Amino acid sequence: MDFIYDVNGAVATPTAHASGPWDPTMQHGSPPSALIVRAAEALPAKAPMRIARVTVDLLRPVPLSPLTIVPEIVREGRKIQVIAVSLRAGETEVVRGSVLRVRREAVALPAEATAPAMTLPLPEDGLDRHIGGRRRGGFASGLEMRVVRGAFDEPGPAAVWYHFKRPFVRGEIASPAMLAMATGDFCNGSSSAVPFEEYTFINADLSVSLTREPVGDWILLDSESWYGDEGRAIAFAGLADARGYFGRAIQSIILEKR
């Protein structure tokens, strides 16, 4: 089964390809985050809308078991739509998402008002890397990565292109916003400042804001992490494609010694 979820109505059943690096019986943060986006994009709106911001709270570890998707329109307007999406394992809510969509309307802008260009090398010019060790299986086994600054497995900031080889949902092509959200969840892994073998640095949330949707199959995550006191940290990144930067991602990190 070379896909991540089999979705039947409101129930998404994960395969082993959904598992994450911290515990093989639990899901990686990217797949449920992409499910939140998919659920929001499927809802009708009064006017043509595009996703502007998605915030996901990972309330509990997400098990490798069927998830019930419960979307709700919280605010319906002509210019904005706010959607709440709950993912539930049995009767327990494990993930909660808030999605802001804004109306689509052409606006003429001066050149200096546009997002900056992407000046780092393209994926074909990057270093082909694979996630190693115990992080390599599950969801990570369906990734292609090209490092163009820093290094994924060494402490410090890094810029990495990501490509997801497997479908998130059987029989479906992931939307650009789903790909952006899934990429954003790698901020902490791409830019960790401490060794994976000695620390855990799990994100409790993920928020991604978009100025536009990405173009193409490869998305650049230009990321770094800041570590504070009492086990707190943030990981954040610029999101880009070959056309330039189009979004930002940020995570709240729980830092612990193994």
C-alpha positions as CSV (number, residue, x, y, z in Angstrom):
1,M,0.0,0.0,0.0
2,D,2.0,2.9,-1.2
3,F,-0.1,5.7,0.2
4,I,-0.5,7.3,3.6
5,Y,-4.3,7.4,4.2
6,D,-7.2,5.5,2.9
7,V,-10.1,7.9,3.3
8,N,-13.7,6.6,3.3
9,G,-16.2,9.4,4.0
10,A,-15.2,11.1,7.3
11,V,-12.7,8.4,8.3
12,A,-9.0,8.4,7.4
13,T,-7.3,5.1,8.0
14,P,-3.5,5.4,8.1
15,T,-0.9,3.0,6.8
16,A,2.5,2.4,8.3
17,H,3.8,5.1,6.0
18,A,2.2,7.7,8.4
19,S,4.4,6.8,11.3
20,G,6.9,9.4,12.8
21,P,10.4,9.4,14.2
22,W,9.7,9.6,17.9
23,D,7.5,6.4,18.3
24,P,6.7,4.0,15.4
25,T,3.2,3.5,16.8
26,M,2.4,7.2,16.4
27,Q,1.9,9.4,13.4
28,H,4.3,12.0,12.0
29,G,2.9,15.5,12.3
30,S,2.9,16.1,8.6
31,P,0.1,13.7,7.5
32,P,-2.6,14.8,10.0
33,S,-1.7,18.4,9.2
34,A,-2.3,17.8,5.5
35,L,-5.6,16.1,6.4
36,I,-6.7,19.3,8.2
37,V,-6.0,21.3,5.0
38,R,-7.8,18.8,2.8
39,A,-10.9,18.9,5.0
40,A,-11.0,22.7,4.9
41,E,-10.5,22.9,1.1
42,A,-13.5,20.5,0.6
43,L,-15.9,22.9,2.3
44,P,-18.1,25.3,0.2
45,A,-17.7,29.1,0.5
46,K,-19.8,32.1,-0.4
47,A,-17.0,33.4,-2.6
48,P,-13.9,31.9,-4.2
49,M,-11.4,31.5,-1.3
50,R,-7.8,30.5,-0.8
51,I,-6.1,29.3,2.4
52,A,-4.2,32.1,4.1
53,R,-3.3,30.5,7.4
54,V,-3.5,27.1,9.0
55,T,-2.8,26.4,12.7
56,V,-2.6,22.9,14.0
57,D,-2.5,21.9,17.7
58,L,-1.2,18.4,18.3
59,L,-3.2,17.8,21.5
60,R,-2.1,14.2,22.0
61,P,0.2,11.7,20.3
62,V,-1.7,10.7,17.1
63,P,-2.0,6.9,17.0
64,L,-1.7,4.7,13.9
65,S,-5.4,4.1,14.0
66,P,-8.4,5.4,12.1
67,L,-9.1,9.2,12.5
68,T,-12.6,10.7,12.2
69,I,-12.5,14.1,10.5
70,V,-15.0,16.6,11.9
71,P,-15.0,20.0,10.0
72,E,-17.1,23.0,11.1
73,I,-17.4,26.5,9.5
74,V,-17.0,28.9,12.4
75,R,-17.3,32.2,10.5
76,E,-18.7,32.6,7.0
77,G,-18.2,36.0,5.3
78,R,-17.7,37.6,1.9
79,K,-14.0,38.2,2.6
80,I,-13.0,35.5,5.1
81,Q,-14.0,32.1,6.2
82,V,-12.8,30.5,9.4
83,I,-13.0,26.7,9.7
84,A,-12.3,24.4,12.7
85,V,-11.3,20.8,12.0
86,S,-11.1,18.1,14.6
87,L,-9.3,14.8,14.2
88,R,-10.5,12.1,16.6
89,A,-9.2,8.7,17.4
90,G,-12.3,6.9,18.7
91,E,-13.9,9.4,21.1
92,T,-10.6,11.3,21.8
93,E,-9.7,14.5,20.0
94,V,-6.0,14.2,19.1
95,V,-5.6,17.1,16.6
96,R,-7.4,20.4,16.3
97,G,-6.9,22.7,13.4
98,S,-8.0,26.3,12.6
99,V,-8.0,27.4,9.0
100,L,-8.4,30.9,7.7
101,R,-9.5,31.3,4.0
102,V,-9.6,34.7,2.3
103,R,-11.4,35.8,-0.8
104,R,-9.6,35.6,-4.2
105,E,-9.4,39.0,-5.9
106,A,-6.8,40.3,-8.2
107,V,-4.9,43.3,-6.7
108,A,-2.3,45.3,-8.7
109,L,0.9,45.7,-6.7
110,P,4.1,47.7,-7.2
111,A,7.2,45.5,-7.8
112,E,8.7,46.4,-4.4
113,A,5.6,45.0,-2.6
114,T,6.1,41.4,-3.8
115,A,7.8,38.7,-1.8
116,P,11.5,38.3,-2.2
117,A,13.0,36.0,-4.8
118,M,14.5,32.7,-4.0
119,T,18.3,32.9,-4.5
120,L,19.3,29.5,-3.2
121,P,20.2,26.6,-5.5
122,L,17.3,24.7,-7.1
123,P,16.7,21.0,-6.0
124,E,18.6,19.6,-9.0
125,D,21.7,21.5,-7.7
126,G,21.3,20.4,-4.1
127,L,22.9,17.6,-2.1
128,D,20.7,14.5,-2.2
129,R,20.2,13.4,1.4
130,H,18.1,10.8,3.3
131,I,17.0,10.8,6.9
132,G,19.1,8.2,8.6
133,G,19.0,6.0,11.7
134,R,15.7,5.3,13.4
135,R,14.1,8.3,11.7
136,R,14.3,6.8,8.3
137,G,11.2,4.6,8.2
138,G,7.5,5.4,8.1
139,F,6.7,8.8,6.7
140,A,10.3,9.7,6.1
141,S,10.8,6.8,3.7
142,G,8.6,8.6,1.2
143,L,10.6,11.8,1.1
144,E,13.1,13.2,-1.3
145,M,15.4,15.9,0.1
146,R,17.9,18.2,-1.5
147,V,20.1,20.2,0.9
148,V,21.2,23.6,-0.4
149,R,22.5,25.2,2.8
150,G,23.7,23.7,6.1
151,A,23.0,20.0,6.8
152,F,19.9,18.1,7.9
153,D,21.6,15.8,10.4
154,E,24.0,18.4,11.8
155,P,23.0,21.1,14.4
156,G,22.2,24.6,13.0
157,P,20.1,26.4,10.4
158,A,19.5,24.6,7.1
159,A,17.7,25.1,3.8
160,V,16.3,21.9,2.4
161,W,14.0,21.2,-0.6
162,Y,11.3,18.6,0.1
163,H,9.4,16.4,-2.3
164,F,6.7,13.9,-1.2
165,K,6.7,10.8,-3.3
166,R,3.7,9.0,-1.8
167,P,0.1,10.2,-2.1
168,F,-1.3,11.5,1.1
169,V,-4.7,10.0,0.3
170,R,-5.1,7.0,-1.9
171,G,-6.2,7.9,-5.4
172,E,-5.7,11.7,-4.9
173,I,-3.1,14.3,-5.8
174,A,-2.3,16.5,-2.8
175,S,-3.2,20.2,-3.2
176,P,-0.4,22.8,-3.1
177,A,-1.6,24.0,0.3
178,M,-1.4,20.4,1.7
179,L,2.2,20.1,0.4
180,A,3.1,23.5,2.0
181,M,1.6,22.4,5.4
182,A,3.4,19.0,5.3
183,T,6.7,20.7,4.5
184,G,6.3,23.2,7.3
185,D,6.2,20.4,9.9
186,F,9.9,19.7,9.2
187,C,11.2,23.0,10.7
188,N,12.4,21.4,13.9
189,G,14.0,18.4,12.1
190,S,15.7,20.5,9.5
191,S,17.2,23.1,11.9
192,S,17.7,21.3,15.2
193,A,20.4,22.8,17.3
194,V,20.9,19.6,19.4
195,P,21.7,16.0,18.5
196,F,18.7,13.7,17.8
197,E,20.4,10.9,19.7
198,E,20.6,12.9,22.9
199,Y,17.4,15.1,22.9
200,T,13.8,15.0,21.8
201,F,12.5,18.2,20.2
202,I,8.9,17.5,19.5
203,N,6.6,20.2,18.1
204,A,3.3,20.8,20.0
205,D,1.8,22.8,17.1
206,L,2.4,24.1,13.6
207,S,1.2,27.3,12.0
208,V,1.7,28.1,8.3
209,S,0.8,31.4,6.6
210,L,0.7,31.7,2.8
211,T,0.8,34.7,0.5
212,R,0.1,32.3,-2.5
213,E,0.1,28.6,-3.2
214,P,3.4,26.9,-4.1
215,V,4.1,25.9,-7.7
216,G,5.7,22.6,-8.6
217,D,6.4,19.4,-6.6
218,W,9.4,20.7,-4.7
219,I,9.1,23.1,-1.7
220,L,12.1,24.8,0.0
221,L,12.2,25.0,3.8
222,D,14.7,27.7,4.8
223,S,14.7,27.0,8.6
224,E,16.3,27.7,11.9
225,S,15.6,27.0,15.6
226,W,15.9,29.2,18.7
227,Y,16.2,27.4,22.1
228,G,15.2,29.1,25.3
229,D,15.1,28.1,29.0
230,E,12.9,25.5,30.7
231,G,12.6,23.2,27.7
232,R,11.1,25.8,25.4
233,A,12.1,26.4,21.8
234,I,10.7,27.6,18.5
235,A,11.5,26.4,15.0
236,F,10.6,28.6,12.0
237,A,11.2,28.8,8.3
238,G,10.5,30.6,5.0
239,L,8.7,28.5,2.5
240,A,9.7,29.0,-1.2
241,D,9.5,27.5,-4.7
242,A,11.4,28.3,-7.8
243,R,9.4,31.6,-8.2
244,G,10.3,32.9,-4.7
245,Y,9.2,32.9,-1.1
246,F,5.4,32.4,-0.5
247,G,5.0,31.6,3.2
248,R,6.2,31.2,6.7
249,A,6.0,28.3,9.1
250,I,6.5,28.3,12.9
251,Q,6.4,25.5,15.6
252,S,6.4,25.6,19.4
253,I,9.0,22.9,20.5
254,I,9.1,20.8,23.7
255,L,12.8,20.1,24.4
256,E,13.8,17.2,26.6
257,K,16.9,15.2,27.3
258,R,16.6,11.5,26.5
